[in-house]
Amino acid sequence: MECNVGLTEQKFRVLAGMAMIGVGAFYNIKALSVLGAIPIVTGMLRYCPVNQAIGYNGCAGEQHRVKSAVL
């Protein structure tokens, strides 16, 4: 799976998913709580099949840097 969710979008997705789960739990709406897991999973994986279907790639402008540890 190729990355197609940018870092900013990733943070927004995870926060939105957590908010959906919180609201669903507070108002006892189980469907909203279950649906809240979808943006969390897509944010953590940084891959969204909907983004791929519409041809959007949020990772295109990002440079992936690997931090090296000094031992």
N, CA, C and O atoms as CSV, one atom per row, in Angstrom:
chain,resi,resn,atom,element,x,y,z
A,1,MET,N,N,0.842,-1.179,0.000
A,1,MET,CA,C,0.000,0.000,0.000
A,1,MET,C,C,0.886,1.242,0.000
A,1,MET,O,O,1.792,1.389,0.820
A,2,GLU,N,N,0.603,2.092,-0.913
A,2,GLU,CA,C,1.353,3.332,-1.046
A,2,GLU,C,C,0.704,4.404,-0.177
A,2,GLU,O,O,-0.520,4.468,-0.061
A,3,CYS,N,N,1.532,5.239,0.427
A,3,CYS,CA,C,1.037,6.323,1.271
A,3,CYS,C,C,0.255,7.315,0.417
A,3,CYS,O,O,0.767,7.800,-0.592
A,4,ASN,N,N,-0.980,7.621,0.812
A,4,ASN,CA,C,-1.738,8.656,0.122
A,4,ASN,C,C,-2.468,9.577,1.106
A,4,ASN,O,O,-3.364,10.322,0.709
A,5,VAL,N,N,-2.091,9.526,2.375
A,5,VAL,CA,C,-2.647,10.402,3.409
A,5,VAL,C,C,-1.479,11.198,3.998
A,5,VAL,O,O,-0.559,10.621,4.578
A,6,GLY,N,N,-1.520,12.508,3.848
A,6,GLY,CA,C,-0.452,13.357,4.350
A,6,GLY,C,C,-0.457,13.437,5.872
A,6,GLY,O,O,-1.391,12.978,6.530
A,7,LEU,N,N,0.607,14.030,6.418
A,7,LEU,CA,C,0.750,14.108,7.878
A,7,LEU,C,C,-0.347,14.954,8.520
A,7,LEU,O,O,-0.893,14.574,9.556
A,8,THR,N,N,-0.672,16.091,7.919
A,8,THR,CA,C,-1.732,16.937,8.479
A,8,THR,C,C,-3.073,16.218,8.407
A,8,THR,O,O,-3.846,16.232,9.364
A,9,GLU,N,N,-3.338,15.597,7.278
A,9,GLU,CA,C,-4.580,14.844,7.117
A,9,GLU,C,C,-4.631,13.667,8.083
A,9,GLU,O,O,-5.702,13.321,8.581
A,10,GLN,N,N,-3.485,13.050,8.349
A,10,GLN,CA,C,-3.411,11.936,9.286
A,10,GLN,C,C,-3.845,12.386,10.677
A,10,GLN,O,O,-4.649,11.720,11.330
A,11,LYS,N,N,-3.311,13.511,11.123
A,11,LYS,CA,C,-3.668,14.013,12.455
A,11,LYS,C,C,-5.148,14.352,12.531
A,11,LYS,O,O,-5.811,14.049,13.523
A,12,PHE,N,N,-5.665,14.985,11.477
A,12,PHE,CA,C,-7.086,15.330,11.451
A,12,PHE,C,C,-7.960,14.085,11.484
A,12,PHE,O,O,-8.963,14.049,12.198
A,13,ARG,N,N,-7.590,13.070,10.723
A,13,ARG,CA,C,-8.382,11.834,10.691
A,13,ARG,C,C,-8.431,11.156,12.060
A,13,ARG,O,O,-9.492,10.720,12.506
A,14,VAL,N,N,-7.278,11.069,12.718
A,14,VAL,CA,C,-7.235,10.403,14.023
A,14,VAL,C,C,-8.056,11.189,15.043
A,14,VAL,O,O,-8.815,10.598,15.811
A,15,LEU,N,N,-7.912,12.510,15.060
A,15,LEU,CA,C,-8.693,13.323,15.995
A,15,LEU,C,C,-10.188,13.250,15.693
A,15,LEU,O,O,-11.000,13.173,16.615
A,16,ALA,N,N,-10.556,13.275,14.419
A,16,ALA,CA,C,-11.970,13.180,14.051
A,16,ALA,C,C,-12.546,11.820,14.456
A,16,ALA,O,O,-13.674,11.741,14.943
A,17,GLY,N,N,-11.779,10.766,14.257
A,17,GLY,CA,C,-12.238,9.431,14.655
A,17,GLY,C,C,-12.429,9.327,16.157
A,17,GLY,O,O,-13.401,8.737,16.628
A,18,MET,N,N,-11.484,9.910,16.916
A,18,MET,CA,C,-11.618,9.891,18.372
A,18,MET,C,C,-12.830,10.697,18.817
A,18,MET,O,O,-13.521,10.312,19.761
A,19,ALA,N,N,-13.092,11.806,18.147
A,19,ALA,CA,C,-14.265,12.617,18.478
A,19,ALA,C,C,-15.551,11.855,18.172
A,19,ALA,O,O,-16.505,11.902,18.949
A,20,MET,N,N,-15.578,11.159,17.048
A,20,MET,CA,C,-16.765,10.376,16.696
A,20,MET,C,C,-17.021,9.276,17.723
A,20,MET,O,O,-18.166,9.037,18.108
A,21,ILE,N,N,-15.973,8.619,18.157
A,21,ILE,CA,C,-16.127,7.570,19.173
A,21,ILE,C,C,-16.595,8.175,20.488
A,21,ILE,O,O,-17.459,7.609,21.157
A,22,GLY,N,N,-16.034,9.316,20.863
A,22,GLY,CA,C,-16.440,9.973,22.107
A,22,GLY,C,C,-17.886,10.415,22.092
A,22,GLY,O,O,-18.610,10.200,23.064
A,23,VAL,N,N,-18.322,11.036,20.995
A,23,VAL,CA,C,-19.720,11.477,20.883
A,23,VAL,C,C,-20.645,10.275,20.851
A,23,VAL,O,O,-21.706,10.286,21.476
A,24,GLY,N,N,-20.248,9.237,20.123
A,24,GLY,CA,C,-21.064,8.024,20.068
A,24,GLY,C,C,-21.209,7.370,21.429
A,24,GLY,O,O,-22.279,6.871,21.775
A,25,ALA,N,N,-20.127,7.373,22.202
A,25,ALA,CA,C,-20.187,6.783,23.542
A,25,ALA,C,C,-21.022,7.650,24.480
A,25,ALA,O,O,-21.777,7.127,25.300
A,26,PHE,N,N,-20.892,8.963,24.367
A,26,PHE,CA,C,-21.617,9.867,25.262
A,26,PHE,C,C,-23.124,9.791,25.029
A,26,PHE,O,O,-23.905,9.754,25.981
A,27,TYR,N,N,-23.531,9.768,23.750
A,27,TYR,CA,C,-24.957,9.731,23.422
A,27,TYR,C,C,-25.474,8.308,23.186
A,27,TYR,O,O,-26.621,8.125,22.776
A,28,ASN,N,N,-24.635,7.305,23.443
A,28,ASN,CA,C,-25.000,5.901,23.289
A,28,ASN,C,C,-25.459,5.583,21.862
A,28,ASN,O,O,-26.475,4.921,21.651
A,29,ILE,N,N,-24.677,6.077,20.884
A,29,ILE,CA,C,-24.939,5.791,19.473
A,29,ILE,C,C,-23.828,4.846,19.010
A,29,ILE,O,O,-22.734,5.281,18.647
A,30,LYS,N,N,-24.126,3.570,19.029
A,30,LYS,CA,C,-23.098,2.567,18.744
A,30,LYS,C,C,-22.588,2.645,17.315
A,30,LYS,O,O,-21.406,2.407,17.070
A,31,ALA,N,N,-23.461,2.977,16.362
A,31,ALA,CA,C,-23.036,3.046,14.963
A,31,ALA,C,C,-21.986,4.137,14.765
A,31,ALA,O,O,-21.037,3.948,14.005
A,32,LEU,N,N,-22.144,5.267,15.435
A,32,LEU,CA,C,-21.175,6.355,15.320
A,32,LEU,C,C,-19.842,5.951,15.936
A,32,LEU,O,O,-18.782,6.305,15.421
A,33,SER,N,N,-19.895,5.222,17.019
A,33,SER,CA,C,-18.664,4.746,17.653
A,33,SER,C,C,-17.923,3.768,16.749
A,33,SER,O,O,-16.696,3.811,16.657
A,34,VAL,N,N,-18.658,2.898,16.090
A,34,VAL,CA,C,-18.030,1.928,15.186
A,34,VAL,C,C,-17.457,2.638,13.961
A,34,VAL,O,O,-16.351,2.320,13.525
A,35,LEU,N,N,-18.194,3.594,13.403
A,35,LEU,CA,C,-17.714,4.332,12.240
A,35,LEU,C,C,-16.507,5.202,12.567
A,35,LEU,O,O,-15.731,5.532,11.670
A,36,GLY,N,N,-16.333,5.577,13.820
A,36,GLY,CA,C,-15.189,6.379,14.229
A,36,GLY,C,C,-13.869,5.639,14.091
A,36,GLY,O,O,-12.807,6.259,14.030
A,37,ALA,N,N,-13.933,4.331,14.042
A,37,ALA,CA,C,-12.708,3.541,13.884
A,37,ALA,C,C,-12.133,3.658,12.473
A,37,ALA,O,O,-10.926,3.497,12.288
A,38,ILE,N,N,-12.965,3.933,11.486
A,38,ILE,CA,C,-12.499,4.001,10.095
A,38,ILE,C,C,-11.486,5.119,9.885
A,38,ILE,O,O,-10.410,4.852,9.350
A,39,PRO,N,N,-11.776,6.374,10.284
A,39,PRO,CA,C,-10.752,7.406,10.085
A,39,PRO,C,C,-9.494,7.175,10.926
A,39,PRO,O,O,-8.402,7.577,10.525
A,40,ILE,N,N,-9.636,6.540,12.068
A,40,ILE,CA,C,-8.447,6.247,12.888
A,40,ILE,C,C,-7.554,5.246,12.161
A,40,ILE,O,O,-6.340,5.439,12.091
A,41,VAL,N,N,-8.134,4.192,11.625
A,41,VAL,CA,C,-7.346,3.172,10.928
A,41,VAL,C,C,-6.707,3.754,9.664
A,41,VAL,O,O,-5.525,3.520,9.411
A,42,THR,N,N,-7.468,4.504,8.873
A,42,THR,CA,C,-6.897,5.074,7.653
A,42,THR,C,C,-5.827,6.106,7.973
A,42,THR,O,O,-4.867,6.258,7.218
A,43,GLY,N,N,-5.983,6.817,9.083
A,43,GLY,CA,C,-4.960,7.776,9.486
A,43,GLY,C,C,-3.688,7.089,9.958
A,43,GLY,O,O,-2.586,7.521,9.620
A,44,MET,N,N,-3.831,6.039,10.723
A,44,MET,CA,C,-2.654,5.346,11.237
A,44,MET,C,C,-1.914,4.596,10.122
A,44,MET,O,O,-0.685,4.527,10.137
A,45,LEU,N,N,-2.640,4.045,9.175
A,45,LEU,CA,C,-1.999,3.352,8.058
A,45,LEU,C,C,-1.489,4.320,6.992
A,45,LEU,O,O,-0.655,3.958,6.162
A,46,ARG,N,N,-1.997,5.551,7.020
A,46,ARG,CA,C,-1.691,6.579,6.024
A,46,ARG,C,C,-2.052,6.108,4.619
A,46,ARG,O,O,-1.383,6.449,3.643
A,47,TYR,N,N,-3.095,5.339,4.536
A,47,TYR,CA,C,-3.613,4.847,3.260
A,47,TYR,C,C,-5.127,4.889,3.321
A,47,TYR,O,O,-5.734,4.425,4.287
A,48,CYS,N,N,-5.733,5.448,2.282
A,48,CYS,CA,C,-7.189,5.510,2.211
A,48,CYS,C,C,-7.628,5.044,0.823
A,48,CYS,O,O,-7.215,5.633,-0.175
A,49,PRO,N,N,-8.453,4.002,0.737
A,49,PRO,CA,C,-8.900,3.528,-0.569
A,49,PRO,C,C,-9.750,4.562,-1.319
A,49,PRO,O,O,-9.757,4.574,-2.550
A,50,VAL,N,N,-10.455,5.417,-0.602
A,50,VAL,CA,C,-11.251,6.462,-1.263
A,50,VAL,C,C,-10.324,7.476,-1.933
A,50,VAL,O,O,-10.578,7.899,-3.061
A,51,ASN,N,N,-9.247,7.868,-1.241
A,51,ASN,CA,C,-8.267,8.775,-1.846
A,51,ASN,C,C,-7.687,8.165,-3.117
A,51,ASN,O,O,-7.513,8.859,-4.118
A,52,GLN,N,N,-7.390,6.877,-3.079
A,52,GLN,CA,C,-6.838,6.217,-4.249
A,52,GLN,C,C,-7.856,6.184,-5.385
A,52,GLN,O,O,-7.493,6.375,-6.545
A,53,ALA,N,N,-9.120,5.944,-5.062
A,53,ALA,CA,C,-10.158,5.857,-6.087
A,53,ALA,C,C,-10.360,7.193,-6.809
A,53,ALA,O,O,-10.636,7.217,-8.008
A,54,ILE,N,N,-10.223,8.298,-6.079
A,54,ILE,CA,C,-10.418,9.606,-6.710
A,54,ILE,C,C,-9.111,10.197,-7.221
A,54,ILE,O,O,-9.114,11.267,-7.829
A,55,GLY,N,N,-7.998,9.515,-6.983
A,55,GLY,CA,C,-6.715,9.967,-7.501
A,55,GLY,C,C,-6.026,11.019,-6.667
A,55,GLY,O,O,-5.156,11.727,-7.175
A,56,TYR,N,N,-6.385,11.146,-5.396
A,56,TYR,CA,C,-5.768,12.131,-4.506
A,56,TYR,C,C,-4.610,11.496,-3.746
A,56,TYR,O,O,-4.728,10.387,-3.225
A,57,ASN,N,N,-3.485,12.215,-3.689
A,57,ASN,CA,C,-2.330,11.731,-2.942
A,57,ASN,C,C,-1.797,12.867,-2.078
A,57,ASN,O,O,-1.161,13.789,-2.587
A,58,GLY,N,N,-2.051,12.804,-0.785
A,58,GLY,CA,C,-1.594,13.830,0.149
A,58,GLY,C,C,-0.125,13.707,0.500
A,58,GLY,O,O,0.451,14.627,1.080
A,59,CYS,N,N,0.491,12.582,0.157
A,59,CYS,CA,C,1.909,12.363,0.446
A,59,CYS,C,C,2.815,12.855,-0.669
A,59,CYS,O,O,4.037,12.807,-0.525
A,60,ALA,N,N,2.266,13.320,-1.760
A,60,ALA,CA,C,3.064,13.656,-2.943
A,60,ALA,C,C,4.112,14.720,-2.653
A,60,ALA,O,O,5.229,14.614,-3.158
A,61,GLY,N,N,3.800,15.740,-1.861
A,61,GLY,CA,C,4.740,16.820,-1.614
A,61,GLY,C,C,5.624,16.616,-0.406
A,61,GLY,O,O,6.505,17.436,-0.147
A,62,GLU,N,N,5.417,15.559,0.332
A,62,GLU,CA,C,6.190,15.334,1.553
A,62,GLU,C,C,7.496,14.622,1.240
A,62,GLU,O,O,7.579,13.789,0.337
A,63,GLN,N,N,8.504,14.975,2.014
A,63,GLN,CA,C,9.767,14.255,1.918
A,63,GLN,C,C,9.854,13.352,3.123
A,63,GLN,O,O,9.745,13.808,4.262
A,64,HIS,N,N,10.048,12.085,2.878
A,64,HIS,CA,C,10.146,11.129,3.973
A,64,HIS,C,C,11.593,11.048,4.421
A,64,HIS,O,O,12.465,10.614,3.669
A,65,ARG,N,N,11.836,11.464,5.641
A,65,ARG,CA,C,13.188,11.434,6.173
A,65,ARG,C,C,13.280,10.342,7.219
A,65,ARG,O,O,12.353,10.133,8.001
A,66,VAL,N,N,14.390,9.660,7.226
A,66,VAL,CA,C,14.643,8.621,8.212
A,66,VAL,C,C,15.653,9.192,9.190
A,66,VAL,O,O,16.754,9.581,8.800
A,67,LYS,N,N,15.283,9.242,10.442
A,67,LYS,CA,C,16.189,9.754,11.466
A,67,LYS,C,C,17.137,8.631,11.887
A,67,LYS,O,O,16.709,7.532,12.238
A,68,SER,N,N,18.391,8.926,11.845
A,68,SER,CA,C,19.369,7.920,12.241
A,68,SER,C,C,19.774,8.150,13.679
A,68,SER,O,O,19.938,9.288,14.119
A,69,ALA,N,N,19.930,7.073,14.397
A,69,ALA,CA,C,20.310,7.151,15.807
A,69,ALA,C,C,21.826,7.158,15.920
A,69,ALA,O,O,22.521,6.403,15.240
A,70,VAL,N,N,22.313,8.007,16.773
A,70,VAL,CA,C,23.755,8.054,17.024
A,70,VAL,C,C,24.025,7.162,18.226
A,70,VAL,O,O,23.482,7.376,19.310
A,71,LEU,N,N,24.864,6.166,18.021
A,71,LEU,CA,C,25.145,5.218,19.101
A,71,LEU,C,C,26.424,5.551,19.785
A,71,LEU,O,O,26.822,4.859,20.722
